[in-house]
Amino acid sequence: MKLHCQRLAAKLERFLQLAAFFLLLSLGMHSAWAASGAYEAALPAELATAKDMCALLPCKEVFPGAERFSERLGSPPYVKALGAADQVLGYVMLSTDITDTPAYSGKPVVTLIGMDLKGHFVGIKVLKHSEPILLLGIPESALLNFNAQYIGKSVADKIEVGQTRPEENVLGVDAISGATVTVIAQNQVLMASGQAVAKQVGILAPTLREPARYAQTERRFDWAQMVKLGAVQRLRVQPEQVGLERGPEPFIELWFGDLNHPALGASLMGEGNWANLRSRMKEGEHAFFVIRTAGSESFKGSGFVRGGIYDRVQVKQGADSFTFRDLDYLNLYGLAAPGAPEFNESAIFIIRSPSFSAAYPWQLAFLGNRVDRATGTRSFANFDRKYWLADELLEGGRPVVPEADAPWLRVWKTRAVEIALFVALLVGVTVVYALREKLTRLSTHKNKWPVNAFKYTAWALSIGFVGFGAMAQPSITQVLTWFHALLFQWTWSLFLSDPFIFVFWIFIIATVFLFGRGLFCGWMCPFGSLSEAIYKLGEKIGLKRFQGHLPLAWHHRLKWLKYAIFFGLLAISMFSMGLAEKLAEVEPFKTTFLVGITNRAWPYGLFVATLLGLSLFIERPYCKYICPLGAALAMPSTFRWFGLKRKQDCNSCKACAVGCGSLAIDAAGRIDHRECLHCLDCMILYTDVKGCPPLAKERKRRERDGLLVTPIGGDGYFIPIEPSTEPPMSAKVANGPDPRMPSDPVAPAHKAGAQGLGWLWRELVDHLWPWNHSNWKSQKALQIAGFSLAIAASLAWVLAGSGRLSQSAIIAWWFGWSVYEVLIRLAGKRYVKDGPWWQARYRRASVMDMLSYVGFKNLLIGAALFLSLKSLGLLL
């Protein structure tokens, strides 16, 4: 029977390898096909400037009844849909002409919109987007169906993603499961675009704002005082923001400010010049200045200025946009304010619309060409800066301006009850697991229900509520995103946009460092729980005799595969995050929970079916051998504070190892917390006086000799009756390895006897200085190479800070230094800490221990260095 199981396991293992190979090949081919689809097709380079927009875009698809279309008109631009005898039927607009509201990817969804003469949507077509979930997951039909909900609705309606609320006059539209942030952003784009054009053409009444009432003062300001007051603002665009190489100079630097306020106008221009300006302006008109103090790019216009329009600058106030023609421009010859900077381009622009009011906040927007460095395509991008006169400059202070909630905040508000339940679930699971020893002491190897009742409940909630309900399956793509954000640009709104994932990651990070990856992977991962549930189901339906593990030799080879996949994805993400996201389809999570097998191409469904089918015979095959997320969490699990308990006798007893489903217990009885999934079976045996062989042997001895059978102490043994009466353990057990630590203990000589500040200093040096003076003679070449590499890596940071080195180059240097540090520490400082950092439990480091330690430590150092330098203004 044993031979039969081994042969079966070998066949399954070979099948797993072949299936993984061909499925990954199929997924790669399908990803390549998806990448060439319509939503990633390049838009015409001249789209943003062409007068005849509909010659480049399928305008008839969003306004089918039109016979032809006019050229671009108005500001923001739109085109007229014309019928017979040039009868105006309605209007067509391009969303990016009006708003560049970013979606989940950080890029706008480029949408063509048709609207009739009464302000009803008649057609909507998405031309381009960069949403990962929509490119590789949710089918195109879901986005088409979402947009179709707007047809017939009016731009005057209050439309929100979610339920209809008649008492608040809110019309609801259904979201796309798994893409909530994307559709909330798309709703904002459709409504803002439609309303902006409707106000221009008279369908909607223009916004009326109370004109500004300026506080009267004879005070005059210098430039520094106006900067401090916020009366002049700086808009700075860096080269990398428009797709160019980083450099020491900005792409453009503008300063701008209000000229209508008497104190500001007179301070900036001088009394005479300001009076002359006022004499040239009509009642209700508003003037502001713009100067360029750095950069070679002009803000006044480019070679494709249309009809005298200054197409590089725009003012936005609420949903209104104001552009400027040559008649709205006046020369600004100089600034009179003491301390004003030198400039090489200047202008005064006049806003003539009665909708504008200086009492309310507004933004100056610079419209620049952004080059996609991967494809070379160009697109327009808005860079704006908010301006609002200070309270003391306005009579009665600033008016109250209700601002729309950010998309991420709206998601949190609309799903507050579900989020609260999810938080309660995570807190409950954490508390139950923290008190696990109380449950394991109530359990025995024959009755595990005190533990399993909680564990199985966690699985059920993880699969049903977390996975299929909230669709909160964490993914390796989030790890890659966090990695890049930590090193280069942390954006809270990006991570807050999915509240369930955000809360889940707080739970994961906290529990990984407290207990290791096993609480998440073994109890709360939706796919892992589903895989384990299927294995248990297979046992119940009569497949137990076919169930088993891979041979240990193959297990110990294949368990490294998930680390190879993780490091491969991490390396690829350094050069192309988009490609890494596509290759991350090695995870079956999106197909299983976010999209559904029936909604995806057959290779994805076959991949999931294969993994779940194998789960009938092998316990958690994906978790053990493929999961890159598990590998990413396994590395910091090296430093978990609290591990599962072991006793000295475990080095000779194999009871726990035989029953370990994750094969995380070695021949010496030690637990590998990187592989342990915390089923707690070994903890049940730990105090089971009938199941644990050493305890059973001692119990029988005491019962035979008529001695008291005392409770089990924290060390896993019977509490001694009298210290001298307990028989000593065998010499083999006593002299064997200590299973209570994952590897043999080590006592670094240079830390012996250190206390207080001395200990902290040696601790800091130990983390930052990988070299060991005792190895200098035997490994001089390696030491010298390391010093050279350290100097080169430091120089790379300086070059990056001055804009002469790219982010990918910094990551490459970080990676190269980390590899070297692993080698040098293995040669001279081969130890890591076990447990909390303030303790001194050192142990011998394996290669994986050292990879985990160095990689994680250097990531934190790099992130701290980057954020510190950036906060001090020392990085561009």
Helices and strands as residue ranges (DSSP letters): H 2-35, G 38-40, G 53-55, G 59-61, E 68-69, E 79-82, G 84-86, E 88-94, G 95-97, E 110-116, E 121-128, H 132-136, H 140-148, E 158-161, G 166-168, E 170-173, H 180-201, H 223-229, E 232-237, G 239-242, E 252-258, H 262-269, H 271-279, E 286-294, E 309-317, E 320-325, G 326-328, E 329-330, E 345-351, E 362-371, E 378-387, G 391-393, H 407-414, H 416-434, H 436-442, H 449-461, I 462-469, H 476-487, H 492-496, H 499-515, H 518-519, I 520-524, H 526-540, G 544-546, H 552-558, H 561-575, H 577-583, G 584-586, H 589-589, I 590-595, G 597-599, H 602-614, H 621-625, H 628-637, G 648-651, H 655-659, H 681-686, H 693-705, G 723-725, H 731-735, G 749-751, H 756-768, G 773-775, H 780-801, H 807-828, E 831-833, E 842-844, H 847-871
